[in-house]
Amino acid sequence: MNLLSILLIVPAAGFLALLLLPRAREKDARLLALIISTAVFLASLGLIGAPSSFETNVEWISSPAIRYHVSIDGLSLWLIILSTLLVPICVLISWNYIGKRIKEFYAFLLLLEFGLIGVFAAMDLFLFYVFWEVTLVPMYFLIGIWGHERRIYATVKFFLYTMAGSVLMLVAILYLYSRAGTFDYSVILTLLGNGRLTLTAAEQLPLFLAFFVAFAIKVPLWPLHTWLPDAHVEAPSAGSVMLASVMLKMGTYGIVRFCLPMFGNAARECAPYIAVLAILGIIIGALVAMVQPNMKKLVAYSSVSHLGFVVLGIFSFTQQGMDGAVYQMLNHGVSTGALFMLVGYLYERQHSLEIKSYGGVATVAPNLAIIFLITSLASIGLPLLNNFVGEYLILQAAAMVDVRWAVFAAIGVILSACYMLWLYQRAFLGETPEEVRSHVHDLNFREMAAIAPLVILMVWMGVASQSFLPTISAANAEILQKSTINVEYEVKRIPAETHYGD
């Protein structure tokens, strides 16, 4: 049993252990969840360096032929580590916030971690679908039980949207099995590459669309995004962080991992139309964010805008665009996850998400104000902070394909500065109302310990991108080459790594 399988087993075992914890010792659930999730994160760091050596491929079910096939590469490596990093952080930020059904809350967090690691590691299509569905269950309960007033509405909407897309993907997976005789993703790619399996244009397009719609709902790509603001507003802070930072990346990861290599021709044919949807999402998401009176809704619509950049980079079909897209997945996970944490801190103090309930917070909570400002600047793509690198690569790639794409997408960068700085000015600057003075206090040690790793990553990823990009570039080069499925499929050794300025 290798490290990757251990990373899957430990959160699942932790989930069961927490459920079996006696009700009289329920408060011990916090400490147990923190110990397990921190151990998983530290162990996941062992994946760095030789990700390809952690493959496991054994039979799970003989008929139909379903295999327990898990492995990682530069595409999935950092997403797995991001997932394992955020779970102990979510445990910390929920320490005093969750006061009912404590052991169940932390059990579902560990189950969500199990599902997320599985999604990013699965190399069997049926196994991938199983993990994909597993992630729905804990998020359903995290929002439905520990959410705010309209939590049931938001939960049902989230579940129905995602399930609708999942059914389409399942139909496509079953059709591929009927043609290939296997669910194993690597075998299907091999069959497509050597010509033993050929998908006609009439087959590729509906298969691509079935996978793409499922992933686009999860991203979410405009106009399939309407479930997201409701889910974020009603979710507890930990739910919002995991949803924004990692669960949305399941969609963009799925597009890169499955849509491009298996249905390359259909993906390229649809690319101009999808790019238009991505650009519309960038601009509309930013404009709607600008007029939101609710902080969580503002950050939620900013996610629609930022993930439009990711989709645009993917469908540029260039090395720079793909690298920028994957890097931006990580950037968004760090900066937007931090924003939801900080909004959660404010909500715990003031019990309001309305921007008008604040003002002058910097006077009474200077450390909170500084961290919020750094996170806001990272979110809008200030140079030397993480989002700048991803957005620059994506805009460069868009300009190479069609300069109009880059021009319109750049409007989203300008608008993001408008809504984030306007939010900061209204909430943190100016006179401090008496209610804010009496309820809002500065960050305590636990809160600072939770947010500090993400602030460090914002700077590190902005000034030392070469810590991450070489492995990402190698994986993307292989996927790009496989996307030319009917031209040349064999993946040759990359002569030289693509380097970008740090």
N, C-alpha and C positions, 0 to 999 in steps of 0.2 A: 504494500500500500504506500503510495507516494504522497507528497505534501499536499497536492491539490485535492486528493480524495479526503485527506484528513481535514482540510479546510471546509469540506462539505459536511463531514460527519459531526464535527464538534458543535456547530450551531444547532444542528438537528437534535443532537443529544442534549444540549443546553435547553432547547425548547421543551423537551419531555421532562427534564429535571425540574424546570420551573413550574410546569403544570402539576407535577407530583409533590411540590413543596407544600407542607402542611399550612393551612390557613393561619394558624397561630404564629407562624414564622414568615408571614407574607412580606414584612419589611426587609427581610434578608434577601428578597428577590433582587433588589437594587444592586447590592454588593455582588451577588452571584452573577448577575447579568454583566456587570462591569468587568469582573474577573474573566469571564468566558470571552466576551467580545474583545477585550484588550489582548488576551492570549491569541485569539484568532488573527487580530491585526499584526501583532509582532511576528507570528508564524508566516503570514502572507508576504512579509518582506523577504522571506527566503526564496520567493518565486523570481525575484529580480536577478538577472545575470544569465540564467539558462532556462528560460521559460519553456522551450521545446522539449525539455527532458522530463516533463511532468505529465506525460500522456498515459492514460489508461484506456484500454479498449478490450472489453470482455463481453460475453453474451449475457444479456439480461433476460430476454424472453425469446424462445426459439421460434415460435410461430404466432404472429408474424415476427419477422427477424428484427428485433429491437435490441440494440446494444448499449451498454453503459460505456460510452465513448466520450471522455472528457480530455481536453488539452487546452493550452493557452499559447498565444503569440503576442506580438507587440500591440495588437488591437485590443485584446481582452485583458492583458496584464494589468494595465494601470486602472482600468475600470473595476477590476476585482479589488485592487488595493484601495481605491477610493471607497468602495462599498465597506470594506473591513475597517477603514479609518473612521467612517461616519457613524457606525453603530455604537462604539463606546462614547463618542461625542453626544449622540442622541440619548444615551443612558444618563449622562451627566446633566444635560439640559432639562431632563424630565424628573430629576431627583426629587424636587419639592413640588413640581407642577402636577404630577399624577398622584391622586390621593385615594382612588377607588380601584378595586380589582388590580392591584399593583402587580402581582405575579403574572397575571394574564397579559398585561401590557408588555412587560419585558419579554415574556415568552414569544409573543407575536413579533417583537423586534428581531429576535434571534431567528424565527422562522422566515422572516423577510430576508434576512442576511443569507440564509441557506438558499432560498430561491434565487436571489440575485447572483450569487456566485455560480450557481448552476446554469443560469441563463447565459452568462458570459463564458462558461467553460464547455457547454454541451456541444458535441460534434455529431450527434445523432439527431435527426430532425424530430423524431417522436419524443426523445428525451428533452430536447429543447422546448417542445410544446408543453411537456409536463411541468418543467420548471417555470415557464412563462405563466402558466395558470396558477402555480403555487404562489407566486408573488401577489396575485390578486387577493387571496384569502386573508393574509395578515393585514394588508392595507384596508380591506373592507371593514375589518373589525376595529382597526386603529382609528379610523374616521368615525365609524358608526357608533362606537361605544364611548370613546374619549373626545369626540369632536364637540363643536359648539351647537347652537340652537337648531340650525337647519341641517344637522349632520346626516339624518336619514335620507333626505332628498339628495344631498351631495353624494352620498355613498352609492345609492341606487343608480344615479346618473353615471358616475364613474364606472361602476361595474357593468352596466348595460353597454356603454360605449365600447369598453375594452373587449367584452365578450363578443360583441357583434363582429369586430375585426378578427378576433381569435377564431371564430367559426370559419371565416373565409380562408384564413391561413391553414386551418386543419384540412379543409377540402383540398387545397392545393398540395399539402404534404401527402395526403392519401393518393392523389393522382400521380404524384412523382413516384411513390412507392409502387403503384401499379405498372409504371413504365420501367423503373430501374430494378425492382425486386429487392430493394433495400432502403432503409431510412438513413443509412450512414452517409453523412454529408461528404466526407472525403472520398468515399467510393463513388458517389454520384458525380462529383467533380472529375474524377478519373475517367468515368464512363463518358462523360460529355467531352472530355479532352481528347480521348483516343477515338472518338466517333462511334463507339458502340451504343451510345444513347444520343439520339438527335431529337431536339425539340424544334418543331416547325414554328414559323412566325405566328401561325394561328394558335399554337399551344403556348408559346412564350408569353405573349401579351396578357392573356387572362391569368396565367400563373404569376407573372410579375405583379399585376395589379392586385391579386388576392393577397400576396405577401406584403406589398407596399401599403395597401390601405390599412392592414392590421398594424403595421409599424407607424404609419403616418398618424393614426389615432393616438398612439402612445406618445409620439414626439412632444406635443401634438402640432401637426402642420395645419395652418389656416386652410380651409374653414372648419376643420374637424376638432377645434380647440375648446369648444364651449364648456366641456366638462371640467376643464382644468381650474378656472378661477373659483368655481364653487367648491371643488375638492380642497383647494389650498385654504380658502377662507375658513372652512369648517373643521379642517384637520387640526389636531394638536401640533405643537411646534415640531416634535420629532417626526410626525407623519409628513409635515410639509417639507422638512429637510430631506428625508429619504425620497420622497416623491420627486422633488425638484432636482436633487443632486444626482440620483442614480436611476430611479425608475423611468424617467423620461428618456434617459440614454439607452434604455432597452430598445426603443424605436429606432434611433439613429444607428445603433450598433447592428440591429437586425438588417437595416437597409444595406450597410456596408458589407456585412458578413454573408448574407444570403442573396439579396436581390441582385447585386452587381455581378458576382461570379457565376451564378446559375442562369441568369436571364440577361446577359450583357447586352444583346442586341435590342431587346425590348426596353431596357433601362436607358440606353442611348437614344432611342426613338422618342421616349417620353421626357427626356431630360429638359428640353426647352420649356415644356409646359409646367413641369415640376419646379423649375427655376423661377418661373413667374409666380407660382403659388408661394414659394419661399420668400420672394421679394415683397409680395403683398403682405405676407405674415410679418416680415420685418417692420414694414412701415405702419401697417394697421395696428399691430401689437403695441408699437411705441406710442402711437397717437392715443389709443385707448388707455394705455398706462398713464399718460399725462393728465387725464381728466378724472382719475380715480380718487375718491375721497378716503378709501380704505387702503391701508398700507399693504396688507397681504394681497389684495387684488392688484395693486400696482406692481408688486414684485412678480405676481403670477403672469400678468400680461407682458412684463419684461421678458419672461421666459419664452413666451411665444415669439417675441421679436428675436431674442438671441439664438433660439434653436432654428429660426429661419436661416440664419447665417450658416449653421451647421449643414442643413439640407442643401443650401446653395453651393457650399464647398464640395459636398459629395458629388453632386450632379454636374460639376464642372469637368469631371473626369480628367483631372490633372493631378500631378504629384503634389504640388503646392496646395491645391484645394482640398485634397483628401487629408493631407497632413494637418492643415489648418482646422478642418472639420473635426478630426479626432481630438486634436489638442484643445479645441474649443469645447468639446464635450466635457473634458476634465476641468477646464477653466470655469465653465458655467457651474459645474458641480461644486467647485470650491467657493466661488464668489456668491452665487445665489443661495447656496446652502447657508453661508454665513449671514446673508441678509435675512433669511427666514429665522435664523437663530436670534439675531438682534431684535427683529420685530417681536419675536416671542418674549425676549427679555422685557421689552417695553410693555407688552400685554400683561405679563405677570405683575408688573408694578401698578399700572393704571387701569387694567381690565377694560381696555378699549383699543380697537384697531383703527379708529377714525383719526385722521391726521389732525383735524381741528381740536382734538382733545389734548394735543401737546403744544409745545412751543417753549423755547428757552431751555431745553433739556441739557444743553452743553454747560449751563451754569451750575446745575446740581449734580450732573454725572459727566464730568470731563473725560474720563477714560472711555466710557461708553460712546461719547461723541467722537472721540478720535478714532476708535475702531470702526464706527459706522462710516466715518468719512473715508477712511482707507478702503473699506469694502465697496463703498459707492464709486470711488475713483477707479477701482479695479473693474467694477461692473461696466463702466462706461468706456473702458479701454484706454486708460491713461498709460503712456509709455513707461516702461520699467515695472508695470504690473501685468498680471497674467493674461487678461483678456486681449490686450493689445497684440500679442504675438499671433493668436488664433485669428483675430479679425483681419490683421494685416495680410496674412497668408491667403485667407479666403477672398479678400478684395483683390489681391494681386491675381489670383487664379481667375476670378470673375472677369477681370479686365482683359485677360489673355483670351477668353472665350468670346465675350461680347462686352465692350466697354460700357454699354448702357446698363448691364447688370450691376457693374461696380458703382456707377453713378447713383442709381436708385437705392442700392443697398447702403451706400455711404450716408444717405439721408437718415437711415435708422441709427447710425452712430451719433449723428448730431442730435437726434431726438432723444436718445438715451441719456445724453448729458443734460438735456433740458429737464426730463422728468425726475432723474435722480437728484440733481442739484436743487431743484425746486422742492422736492420732498425734504431734503436735508435742511434747507433754509426755513421751511415752515415748522418742522418738528424740533429742530435743535437750536435755532438762532432766535433772536428777538427777546422780548420780555417773557419772564417765567411766571405763568399763572400760579396762584396759591395752591391749587389742587396738585399741580405738577411738583411744586416744592415739597408738599407734604407726603406725596406717594412715591415719587421717582427718586431712587438712590443709585449710586455708582455700582459698577461691577464688583461682585465679591470674588473670592479666590476660585471657587468652583466654576463660576461663569467665565472667568478669565482663562482658566485652564482648558475649558471646552473650546473657546473661540481662538485661542492662540495658535494652534497648529494650522488652522485655515488661513490666518493672516500671514504666517510664515510662508505657507505655500503660495499665496498670492504674489509675494515678492520673489520667492525662489523661482517659480515658473515664469516670471516676467524677465528676470535677469540671467537665468541659467537654463534656457529651454533645451539645451543639448543634453541635459540630464534625462530627458524624456523622448525627444524627437527621433533619435536614431532607430530605436526599436519600433516606434510608430511608423517611420518611413519605410522600413524594411517590409513590414506587414502590408502596408498600403501599396507598395510597388508590386507585390505578388498579387494582390487582389485586382489591381488595375490591369495587370497582364492577363489574368484569368477572365476579365470582363470582355476581352476580345475573343469570345468563345468560338466563333466559327472562322476565325482567321488564323490565330496561332495560340495554342493553349499551354504548351509546355513552359514551365517557369524556369528560367535560367538564373544562374547566379548573378546577383547585382554587382556590376563591376566596381562601383564606388558608392559610398553612402552619400545621401543628399544632406548637405550641411546648410544651416541657416545661422545668421548672426544671433548671438545670445542677447 
